[in-house]
Amino acid sequence: MTYYEKKPEKKFFEKQLEDYRDMVWGCARCNWCQNQWGWNVKSAEFSEICPAFHEYRIFPYSGMGKMHIARALIEGDFDYEDAPEMIDFIYTCTTCGACEMNCQRLQDKEPLKVNETLRAKFVQDGFGPKPEHKRLIASVKNYSNPWMQPRTQRDRWARTIKLKDLNKEKAETLFFVGCTAAFNNTLWKMAQSTAAILLAAGVDVGMFGKEELCCGSPIARIGDRETFFTIAQQNVKRINESGVREIITFCPGCYRSLQHDYPEVPGLEPLRPAVYHSTEYVVRLLREQRLIPQKPIPLKVTWHDPCHLGRHCGIYDAPRDILAALPGIELVEMERIKDQAWCCGGGGGARAAYPNFARATAVKRIAEAYKTGALAIVTQCPFCEQNLMDGIAQSEHSMQLYDLSELVIKAIGE
């Protein structure tokens, strides 16, 4: 095959590192993978966009560096044994996608996809992932969640909430809760508030409860494709057999898996129900006047864009539309927002393997939020919320943290 021949079309999870040969050779070392897009910059303090490069200040941690690691491996310029620290360069990445957002603007290249394919090669060749990630993968295989928690505890958050049990009865809508909020009792409010919103709007909703499986998002990001394919097959089969017509989830990782990752798995049966992130669905309920916010909430807030919701899935306006509909809420934006938002630091396996780096990244986001004059930071992602809580605890700035669903519940008076 020559350079100018049309390349065969492949799904993302079919691609190997060799498929990115032309792309990695084309990296121009322009550094836009490290910095906020030029005309968005408002200050030097908040002008960078890659958390790993910002923290460690050497190029292999950047998107550009990973492109050149990939090129060197493809061409045989070095092997794993030549640079054992490569595994840290590859996995000290939150997979936030900021590098790819800017690189696609300028050169139509995909450094995040290259890094995720690098991770898949590391796993395939036995050089990765990190020990912390191996424990996470083993937990998903043994317990259907990454937190080493027994399946019997998955529905504890819902013991006072009357949702249909889809293992026994039918419903129009599946509430796909995800693992993190289900097992972390400090995050139960996310699931409880979202369920209360759906019930208040009269949605015919049910859940799998103890029988819900992990969506597989952490496994996909770590690079264990074989395990991810198995999880995707199990979930698609169960969901399609349930007969639901739509799926709602508040977890951006679950949303990305169900909506975007599963279609990229080779040979996988399509997921038949429509998939919605809860912010999209709540906007619809507000427009249909099935939810009517009447109770004022006098609070100045700033919105944190979760990377998997924003850059990965393109949902920026829905949460802001919800905040605009809540009486008394004043939204003030941070300098880095939407596709230029600073990551919380908790995604891509970074929090599991590099907790100090993850916390430092969250502390920087809290500092940026504090400078807006807001009293509270609002978001809707369990990974963001647990990592931002760590950031607030370590920050010199005091801020409140709300899940968006909590404010909706307050406003509708439930």
Buried (B, 14 or more C-beta within 10 A) or exposed (E): EEEEEEEEEEEBBBBEBEBBBEBBBEBEEEBBBBBBBEEBBEEEEBBBBBBBBBBBEEBBBBBBBBBBBBBBBBEEEEEBEEEEEBBBBBBBBBBBBBBBBBBBEEBEBBBBBBBBBBBBBBBBEEBBBBEBBBEBBEBBBEBBBBBEBEBEBBBEBBEEBEBBBBBEEEBBBBBBBBBBBBBBEEBBBBBBBBBBBBBBBEBBBBBBBBBBBBBBBBBBBBBBBEBBBBBBBBBBEBBBEBEBEBBBBBBBBBBBBBBBBBBBBEEBEEBBBEBBBBBBBBBBBBEEEBBEBEEEBEBBBBBBBBBBBBBBBEBBEBBBBBBEBBEBBBBEEBBBBBBBBBBBBBBBBBBBBBBEBBBBBBBBBBBBBBBBEBBBBBBBBBBBBBBBBBBBEEBEEEBEBBBBBBBBBBBBEE
